[in-house]
Amino acid sequence: MKIGVFVCHCGTNISAVIDVQKVVNDLAKMPGVFAMDYKFMCSDPGQNMIISEIKQKKLDAVIVAACSPCLHELTFRNTLIRGGLNPYMLEIANIREQDSWVHTDRDKATEKAVRLAKMAVAKAKRNQPLFPQEVSVEKSCLVIGGGIAGIQAAIDISSAGYQTVIVEKEPSIGGKMAMFDKTFPTLDCSACILTPKMVQASQSKKVKIYTYSEVEEIGGYVGNFNARIRVKARSVNMEKCTGCGICWQKCPVKVNSEFEQNLGPRKAVYVPFAQAVPNVPVIDCVNCTYYRSKRQNPESKGLCRICEKFCPAGAIEFDQKDKIIEEKFGAVIVATGFSAFDHKVYGEYGAGRYKDVVTALQFERLLNSSGPTQGKILRPSDSKEARTIVFVQCVGSRDESKGVPYCSRVCCMYTAKQALLLKEHIPDANAYVFYIDIRAAGKNYEEFIERVQDEYGVLYLRGRVSKIYRTGDGALLVRGADTLSGTQVEISADMVVLATGLVSNPETVKLGQMIGIPYDKNRFFTESHPKLAPAETQTAGVFICGACQFPKDIPDSVAQAGAAASKVLGLFSQEHLMLEPVLACVNQKICNGCFHCRAVCPYNAIDEEILKDKSVVARVIESKCHGCGNCISACPVSAVDLKGYTNEQILEQLQSLR
Ligand SMILES: Cc1cc2nc3c(=O)[nH]c(=O)nc-3n(C[C@H](O)[C@H](O)[C@H](O)COP(=O)(O)OP(=O)(O)OC[C@H]3O[C@@H](n4cnc5c(N)ncnc54)[C@H](O)[C@@H]3O)c2cc1C
């Protein structure tokens, strides 16, 4: 077997620390090995040199001793193809990240480079040509989560002509943005810029929206995912309903509205907000009198039924059942957003006991003209106008003691927005903001904060609030530090707004495990590469966007949704996909059928096979396998191996070190 070793200088990245010439000389002494060096092996002349040596010297395998395979493995695999070799006859010896960048001693670093290159030669001697498998692509995308990120991704994909399905767990799409009055820094009316997008998605022939629905199961692999979607019973026939609203006007049951953040009521049959898409109500079975009476006496006809009686379209269907839909998708975008931090853990802020200590999302609803107070800033405790409001930042952000060490990125801006809107609603109101630092790093954000202080007279106090008390007259006494003047401050306030941080959606873990997306220590989904692949995940064909990855504002969520959509369109532009051939394989002659491999496989890629002698052994479903190698380490009889990284190849590498 003839092997060519090509050692790169990488400018001086490698050659400043490693004696490249010595590496070449030492490797060239190995039997069957030809070695040479070049300043930039990844450049066109460098690659052409490799191609010409493959042809002239009739090489069987190539070692490139250069940078990490993460960066140029693909480049050099293509070089081998152009030279007429199977691309999997390439090995990379990483003498930059694993050597010249982390060592200073020239002799030792050179010795290490020689060893790394020799190990690559040892492995390459056992390399076999591998061939990617070709699979078809189902040109339809599943988008989980119908907030602004999911909606934008669906619009972008459908505009390119591909089918998209949005699965949203709430009765309407829209996410948190539907709750806001105005959005920073431009102060656009939130509904005015969101609802056209909601309508565009719902009216597109290429977008199907399942609201009040959840994905229960996802299997398959890039190009060919199978999803099982549960469409929960709304108890209202979506085809018949005209959205006239008579049912909820007549419904006698009032409960707290989740959309209004418990500051206002909704009925037991309801649409969450006026511009909901679809404009079809759901019946809340927990609180509806009919369902409650049926639970108590299943034999009865059930009480109330007023909605049914008054519905002119005959759309109320109390006996509706959940529907299970199974569909195939080529790609999945996860856009499940965030949750607000639960401030009840802050005992010093009243632990949720004081009605007039509200969250920022609650304050958004108070500011909103279609909110529970029609845009009047009224205290929840007594409906009196709140004229002095203290905003407290970093509640559940940058607080190690509460398990949230990170910055939620949007709170400085939305607090400034809310303080400004307060002053627009009540010009002579007093607004105070307690902050740790102001983080306003977006376009025109810093200017916005300055405007809020200079033009609107909002007073910023740098320091933490140590305690909020309720005083006899019903006011709140806010005690905090002003670290700039070095004084303790006490403010008597009508209302306190807590800028609760953004935490991960509680379903992240379950969803991540089901789809195969890792999550970080704060339980946000992890992107494939923080800089170079921010919308991709470790699972091919699965993408993320919006605040499910990390706290993000609307512009960033929309931008990432566009990025995820463009990746999906890249996939859909191909008739067939080539799957990596670095996959597990089972030696069925040795397999004892214990199936430890199946227990550890995160991709359900191990199946049973019954042999002629009736023994049951393991089989790898290649289209599902990701080549992670878990099965190999679990096999007690070494019957499972990884093509391209066989036990034999790895042992050979280790032997070469002796
Ligand atoms: C108080 C406050 C004010 C803000 N003001 C502004 C502002 O003025 N300007 C700005 O740029 N940003 C603002 N933001 C940030 C903004 O809310 C986010 O950038 C935006 O909501 C992120 O969109 P998203 O689609 O990623 O997430 P979300 O809006 O959270 O939407 C996620 C959607 O996914 C759905 N979902 C969740 N789990 C599932 C599941 N398992 N299955 C199906 N569906 C699921 C949810 O029901 C929801 O509809 C503010 C944030 C807060 C807290």
The ligand as a MOL file (V3000), in Angstrom:
LIG
                    3D

  0  0  0     0  0            999 V3000
M  V30 BEGIN CTAB
M  V30 COUNTS 53 58 0 0 0
M  V30 BEGIN ATOM
M  V30 1 C -41.7530 41.1050 29.0320 0
M  V30 2 C -41.0620 40.9200 27.7250 0
M  V30 3 C -41.0780 41.9380 26.7870 0
M  V30 4 C -40.3950 41.8090 25.5860 0
M  V30 5 N -40.3900 42.8320 24.6870 0
M  V30 6 C -39.6910 42.7260 23.5330 0
M  V30 7 C -39.6350 43.8160 22.6010 0
M  V30 8 O -40.2380 44.8520 22.8180 0
M  V30 9 N -38.8580 43.6660 21.4870 0
M  V30 10 C -38.1500 42.5260 21.2280 0
M  V30 11 O -37.4320 42.4700 20.2300 0
M  V30 12 N -38.2200 41.4690 22.0790 0
M  V30 13 C -38.9790 41.5450 23.2160 0
M  V30 14 N -39.0350 40.4660 24.0730 0
M  V30 15 C -38.3900 39.1900 23.6570 0
M  V30 16 C -39.3820 38.3500 22.7990 0
M  V30 17 O -40.4050 37.9110 23.6390 0
M  V30 18 C -38.6760 37.1440 22.1710 0
M  V30 19 O -37.6260 37.5970 21.3530 0
M  V30 20 C -39.6200 36.3320 21.2730 0
M  V30 21 O -40.8110 36.0420 21.9230 0
M  V30 22 C -38.9410 35.0170 20.8640 0
M  V30 23 O -39.7890 34.3460 19.9690 0
M  V30 24 P -39.8770 32.7440 19.9210 0
M  V30 25 O -40.7790 32.4250 18.8020 0
M  V30 26 O -38.5160 32.1910 19.9070 0
M  V30 27 O -40.4980 32.2970 21.3360 0
M  V30 28 P -41.9720 32.4520 21.9440 0
M  V30 29 O -42.5140 33.7960 21.7110 0
M  V30 30 O -41.8160 31.9750 23.3600 0
M  V30 31 O -42.8450 31.4060 21.1290 0
M  V30 32 C -42.6730 30.0180 21.2800 0
M  V30 33 C -43.9360 29.3110 20.8530 0
M  V30 34 O -43.7350 27.8960 20.9260 0
M  V30 35 C -44.8520 27.2900 21.5600 0
M  V30 36 N -44.4110 26.0200 22.1720 0
M  V30 37 C -43.6270 25.8540 23.2530 0
M  V30 38 N -43.4170 24.5440 23.4880 0
M  V30 39 C -44.0870 23.8750 22.5270 0
M  V30 40 C -44.2400 22.4950 22.2320 0
M  V30 41 N -43.6700 21.5580 22.9680 0
M  V30 42 N -45.0020 22.1490 21.1780 0
M  V30 43 C -45.6080 23.0920 20.4140 0
M  V30 44 N -45.4840 24.4200 20.6540 0
M  V30 45 C -44.7190 24.8040 21.6870 0
M  V30 46 C -45.3010 28.3260 22.5690 0
M  V30 47 O -46.6410 28.0850 22.9750 0
M  V30 48 C -45.1170 29.6150 21.7770 0
M  V30 49 O -46.2440 29.9110 21.0040 0
M  V30 50 C -39.6850 40.5930 25.2950 0
M  V30 51 C -39.6990 39.5580 26.2410 0
M  V30 52 C -40.3730 39.7160 27.4390 0
M  V30 53 C -40.3480 38.6080 28.4680 0
M  V30 END ATOM
M  V30 BEGIN BOND
M  V30 1 1 1 2
M  V30 2 1 2 3
M  V30 3 2 2 52
M  V30 4 2 3 4
M  V30 5 1 4 5
M  V30 6 1 4 50
M  V30 7 2 5 6
M  V30 8 1 6 7
M  V30 9 1 6 13
M  V30 10 2 7 8
M  V30 11 1 7 9
M  V30 12 1 9 10
M  V30 13 2 10 11
M  V30 14 1 10 12
M  V30 15 2 12 13
M  V30 16 1 13 14
M  V30 17 1 14 15
M  V30 18 1 14 50
M  V30 19 1 15 16
M  V30 20 1 16 17
M  V30 21 1 16 18
M  V30 22 1 18 19
M  V30 23 1 18 20
M  V30 24 1 20 21
M  V30 25 1 20 22
M  V30 26 1 22 23
M  V30 27 1 23 24
M  V30 28 2 24 25
M  V30 29 1 24 26
M  V30 30 1 24 27
M  V30 31 1 27 28
M  V30 32 2 28 29
M  V30 33 1 28 30
M  V30 34 1 28 31
M  V30 35 1 31 32
M  V30 36 1 32 33
M  V30 37 1 33 34
M  V30 38 1 33 48
M  V30 39 1 34 35
M  V30 40 1 35 36
M  V30 41 1 35 46
M  V30 42 1 36 37
M  V30 43 1 36 45
M  V30 44 2 37 38
M  V30 45 1 38 39
M  V30 46 1 39 40
M  V30 47 2 39 45
M  V30 48 1 40 41
M  V30 49 2 40 42
M  V30 50 1 42 43
M  V30 51 2 43 44
M  V30 52 1 44 45
M  V30 53 1 46 47
M  V30 54 1 46 48
M  V30 55 1 48 49
M  V30 56 2 50 51
M  V30 57 1 51 52
M  V30 58 1 52 53
M  V30 END BOND
M  V30 END CTAB
M  END
